[in-house]
């Protein structure tokens, strides 16, 4: 008995000293080493501000090399907190009556790729050739409950109203509006990170051993076609998720998107809704997705434009599509995927006459 207690005491001391040394070393180890290992939320803390009623937004005047997991890319925002780059709007005084708002979440922000390779950046250059200016309101983890607030605030900051609003509605927006965000007065609040994830994030950030083991696990699976671990897209293919929160999220999205349409009508501008797939929809052959059929019918009933960007992602075999158009092991698009969305969306936007009704 005493021998076991002594062994346990010795083991506890060894583990404790090891963790203490690990923690101490991690506090001085190069950030460049840890950036590829630590949880993404910690990497992004310096890029966002949380003191706004619409929950969060990009900080203004950023000029940095941004990291998303192992991917490093140039990242900049303007004085209003919009992601910016070549072709983006830069002078509100010259943008009256010719401004397009692009709004969405991390896909619209262009996570993982330079602005010029994101579909928002490609749209900015295409619109510019027609004398129009794009402002990219897209921001990580946004959803319709934030979209309409951000649109109103952006118009106020710029001192103008948009001629056109292009909403890139993400599949995760349904869960966001159903479960992740709630409105308290005029503000949007959330507390969505589960305790288990918070503990894992803490361990990866403060102990190099945990971070390294996590990185090695990813490297060992690098050659696999990995279905990104997330349930946010399951509502289109799994009935239990649809019944649990899918219908609630769809209804909430409708209400919040309706506010954008009402505001745009008051401004005499035009709204176009765009949908695109996640890897799960591609792997499960969900081409005629509820994300498509629901929003196509809803858009027709509300009299707004609708663009289905699903079909080009279903031309090739699913595993080839994921490898070609998505960041490895991630739900987000790479440069080719962004170009594919742009090549699908722009011809539809371009062929419409009477843009904006002004």
C-alpha positions in Angstrom: 0.0 0.0 0.0 2.7 2.4 1.0 4.8 1.4 -2.0 1.8 2.3 -4.3 1.4 5.7 -2.5 5.1 6.5 -2.9 4.9 5.5 -6.6 1.9 7.7 -7.1 3.5 10.6 -5.3 6.7 10.3 -7.4 4.7 10.1 -10.6 2.6 13.2 -9.5 5.8 15.2 -8.8 7.3 14.2 -12.2 4.1 15.1 -14.1 3.8 18.4 -12.2 7.4 19.4 -12.8 7.1 18.5 -16.5 4.0 20.5 -16.9 5.5 23.5 -15.0 8.6 23.3 -17.3 6.3 23.0 -20.4 4.2 26.0 -19.3 7.3 28.1 -18.6 8.9 27.2 -21.9 5.7 27.9 -23.8 5.6 31.4 -22.4 8.9 32.2 -24.1 8.8 30.0 -27.2 8.6 31.7 -30.6 5.0 32.8 -31.5 5.9 31.8 -35.1 6.2 28.2 -33.9 3.0 28.2 -31.9 0.9 30.0 -34.5 0.4 26.8 -36.5 -0.5 24.8 -33.4 -2.6 27.0 -31.2 -6.4 27.3 -31.4 -7.6 29.7 -34.1 -9.6 31.8 -31.6 -6.4 32.8 -29.8 -4.7 33.7 -33.1 -7.6 36.0 -34.0 -8.0 37.9 -30.7 -5.8 40.8 -31.9 -7.8 41.2 -35.2 -11.3 41.7 -33.8 -13.0 44.1 -31.4 -15.8 43.0 -29.2 -17.0 46.3 -27.9 -19.7 46.9 -30.5 -23.5 46.2 -30.2 -23.4 43.8 -33.2 -21.1 41.5 -31.2 -17.8 41.9 -33.0 -16.1 43.4 -36.0 -12.6 43.6 -37.6 -10.3 46.2 -36.1 -9.6 49.2 -38.3 -6.3 49.9 -40.1 -4.8 46.4 -39.8 -1.7 45.6 -41.8 -0.5 42.1 -40.9 0.3 38.6 -42.0 -2.7 36.8 -40.8 -2.7 33.1 -39.9 -5.5 30.6 -40.2 -4.2 27.3 -38.9 -1.1 26.5 -41.0 -2.0 29.1 -43.6 -0.4 32.5 -43.6 -1.7 35.4 -45.9 -1.6 39.2 -46.1 -4.5 40.9 -44.3 -5.5 44.5 -44.2 -8.5 46.6 -43.2 -9.4 50.2 -43.9 -10.2 53.0 -41.5 -13.8 51.7 -41.2 -12.9 48.1 -40.4 -13.7 46.6 -43.8 -11.2 44.1 -45.2 -9.5 45.8 -48.1 -7.1 45.3 -50.9 -6.7 46.0 -54.6 -9.9 47.3 -56.2 -11.7 47.9 -52.8 -13.5 51.1 -52.1 -11.3 53.8 -50.4 -13.0 57.2 -50.8 -16.6 57.5 -49.6 -16.9 61.0 -51.0 -16.6 59.5 -54.5 -18.7 56.4 -53.8 -22.2 57.8 -53.6 -24.8 56.1 -55.8 -22.3 53.4 -56.9 -21.4 51.4 -53.8 -22.0 47.6 -53.5 -22.1 46.0 -50.0 -20.9 42.4 -49.9 -21.9 40.8 -46.7 -21.4 37.3 -45.2 -19.3 35.4 -42.7 -15.7 34.1 -42.8 -16.3 32.9 -46.5 -17.1 36.5 -47.5 -14.2 37.8 -45.4 -12.0 35.5 -47.4 -10.4 33.5 -44.6 -7.2 31.9 -45.6 -6.5 33.7 -48.8 -5.3 37.2 -49.9 -8.1 39.7 -50.6 -7.4 39.7 -54.3 -8.0 35.9 -54.4 -11.2 36.0 -52.4 -14.6 36.1 -54.2 -15.2 39.5 -52.6 -11.9 40.8 -53.9 -12.6 39.4 -57.4 -16.1 41.0 -57.3 -14.5 44.3 -56.3 -12.3 44.3 -59.4 -15.2 43.2 -61.7 -17.5 45.9 -60.4 -14.7 48.5 -60.6 -14.6 48.0 -64.4 -18.2 49.0 -64.5 -17.7 52.1 -62.3 -18.9 50.5 -59.1 -17.2 50.2 -55.8 -17.3 47.2 -53.4 -17.2 47.4 -49.6 -16.6 44.0 -48.0 -18.6 43.8 -44.8 -17.9 40.0 -44.5 -16.6 39.0 -41.1 -15.7 35.7 -39.3 -18.8 34.2 -37.5 -21.3 36.7 -38.7 -24.9 35.7 -39.5 -28.1 37.4 -40.5 -28.8 38.6 -37.0 -25.6 40.6 -37.3 -25.7 41.3 -41.1 -28.5 43.8 -41.0 -27.0 45.7 -38.1 -23.6 45.8 -39.7 -25.2 47.0 -43.0 -26.9 49.9 -41.2 -23.8 50.9 -39.3 -21.6 50.7 -42.4 -24.0 53.1 -44.3 -23.8 55.4 -41.3 -20.0 55.3 -41.2 -19.5 55.9 -44.9 -22.2 58.5 -45.1 -23.9 56.8 -48.0 -26.5 54.1 -48.8 -25.6 51.2 -51.0 -26.8 50.8 -54.6 -26.7 47.0 -54.2 -26.3 44.4 -51.4 -25.0 40.9 -52.2 -25.6 38.6 -49.2 -23.6 35.3 -49.2 -25.7 33.2 -46.9 -23.6 30.5 -45.3 -25.0 27.1 -44.2 -23.7 27.7 -40.7 -25.9 30.9 -40.5 -28.9 28.7 -39.6 -27.2 27.4 -36.5 -25.8 30.8 -35.6 -29.2 32.5 -35.6 -30.9 29.5 -33.9 -28.4 28.7 -31.2 -25.2 30.8 -31.1 -26.5 34.4 -30.9 -29.3 36.0 -29.0 -30.6 39.6 -29.1 -30.7 41.6 -25.9 -32.2 44.9 -26.6 -30.3 46.4 -29.5 -27.3 44.2 -28.9 -26.2 40.7 -30.0 -24.6 38.5 -27.4 -23.3 34.9 -27.3 -21.5 32.3 -25.2 -21.1 29.4 -27.6 -17.8 27.8 -26.8 -18.5 24.6 -24.7 -16.4 24.0 -21.6 -14.6 21.0 -23.2 -13.4 23.1 -26.1 -12.3 25.9 -23.8 -10.2 23.5 -21.8 -8.7 22.0 -25.0 -7.9 25.5 -26.3 -6.3 26.5 -23.0 -4.1 23.4 -23.0 -3.0 24.0 -26.6 -2.2 27.6 -26.0 -0.3 27.2 -22.8 1.4 23.8 -23.1 3.6 23.2 -26.1 3.3 19.4 -25.7 -0.5 19.5 -26.2 0.0 21.9 -29.2 2.6 19.6 -30.8 0.5 16.5 -30.3 -2.4 18.2 -32.0 -0.2 19.2 -34.9 1.2 15.7 -35.3 -2.3 14.3 -35.4 -3.1 16.6 -38.3 0.1 15.7 -40.1 -0.6 12.0 -39.8 -4.0 12.6 -41.4 -2.8 15.0 -44.1 -3.2 12.5 -46.9 -6.7 11.5 -45.9 -9.9 13.1 -47.3 -11.0 14.4 -44.0 -14.6 15.5 -43.4 -14.1 18.6 -41.3 -15.6 18.0 -37.8 -18.6 20.3 -37.5 -22.3 19.7 -37.1 -23.2 23.2 -38.4 -24.0 21.9 -41.9 -25.9 18.8 -40.8 -29.3 20.4 -40.9 -29.6 19.9 -44.7 -29.0 16.2 -44.6 -30.0 15.0 -41.1 -33.6 15.2 -40.1 -32.9 15.2 -36.4 -30.8 18.4 -36.7 -33.4 20.0 -39.0 -36.1 19.4 -36.4 -33.9 20.3 -33.5 -32.7 23.7 -34.7 -32.8 23.8 -38.5 -36.3 25.1 -38.8 -35.8 27.5 -36.0 -32.7 28.9 -37.7 -34.4 29.1 -41.1 -37.2 31.2 -39.5 -34.7 33.4 -37.7 -32.7 33.9 -40.9 -35.9 34.9 -42.8 -36.8 37.5 -40.2 -33.3 39.0 -40.2 -32.8 38.9 -43.9 -36.3 40.5 -44.3 -35.0 43.5 -42.3 -32.2 43.9 -44.9 -34.7 43.8 -47.7 -37.0 46.3 -46.0 -34.0 48.7 -45.4 -32.8 48.2 -49.0 -36.3 49.1 -50.3 -36.2 52.3 -48.3 -32.8 53.0 -49.8 -34.1 52.0 -53.3 -31.3 49.5 -53.7 -31.2 45.8 -54.8 -30.6 42.7 -52.8 -29.2 39.4 -54.2 -28.9 36.2 -52.1 -26.1 33.7 -52.9 -25.8 30.2 -51.5 -22.9 27.8 -51.8 -22.1 24.3 -50.3 -19.9 23.0 -47.5 -17.8 19.9 -47.9 -20.5 17.8 -46.2 -23.0 18.7 -48.8 -20.6 17.7 -51.5 -19.6 14.4 -49.9 -23.2 13.5 -49.4 -24.4 14.5 -52.9 -26.7 17.1 -51.5 -27.0 19.1 -54.8 -30.7 19.7 -54.5 -30.2 20.9 -51.0 -32.7 22.5 -48.7 -30.3 25.4 -48.5 -31.0 25.9 -52.2 -34.7 25.0 -52.5 -35.8 26.9 -49.4 -33.9 30.1 -50.3 -34.8 30.0 -54.0 -38.5 29.9 -53.1 -38.1 32.5 -50.4 -36.2 34.9 -52.6 -38.8 34.6 -55.4 -41.6 35.4 -52.9 -39.7 38.5 -51.6 -38.8 39.6 -55.1 -35.0 39.6 -54.7 -32.3 38.0 -56.8 -31.1 34.5 -56.0 -27.9 32.7 -57.2 -27.2 29.0 -56.7 -23.5 28.4 -56.5 -23.9 24.7 -55.6 -23.7 23.1 -59.2 -20.1 23.7 -60.1 -18.9 22.0 -56.9 -20.7 18.8 -58.0 -19.1 18.3 -61.4 -16.1 16.4 -60.2 -15.9 13.4 -57.8 -16.4 14.6 -54.3 -12.9 13.8 -53.1 -11.3 15.6 -56.1 -13.6 18.7 -55.4 -12.5 18.9 -51.8 -8.8 18.7 -52.7 -9.1 21.2 -55.5 -11.4 23.8 -54.0 -11.1 23.7 -50.2 -8.3 24.4 -47.7 -7.0 21.0 -46.5 -9.1 19.6 -43.6 -11.2 22.8 -43.5 -14.6 23.9 -44.6 -13.3 27.1 -46.1 -12.5 27.7 -49.8 -9.0 28.0 -51.2 -8.1 30.4 -54.0 -9.5 28.0 -56.6 -12.7 27.6 -54.7 -13.1 31.4 -54.3 -12.6 31.8 -58.1 -15.2 29.1 -58.7 -17.8 31.0 -56.7 -16.9 34.3 -58.4 -17.1 32.7 -61.9 -20.6 31.4 -61.0 -21.9 34.6 -59.3 -20.5 37.4 -61.4 -22.2 36.5 -64.8 -25.5 36.4 -63.0 -24.9 39.8 -61.3 -23.5 41.3 -64.5 -26.3 40.4 -66.8 -29.0 42.1 -64.8 -30.1 45.4 -66.1 -31.3 48.4 -64.1 -28.8 47.7 -61.3 -30.1 49.2 -58.0 -33.1 50.9 -59.5 -31.5 54.4 -59.2 
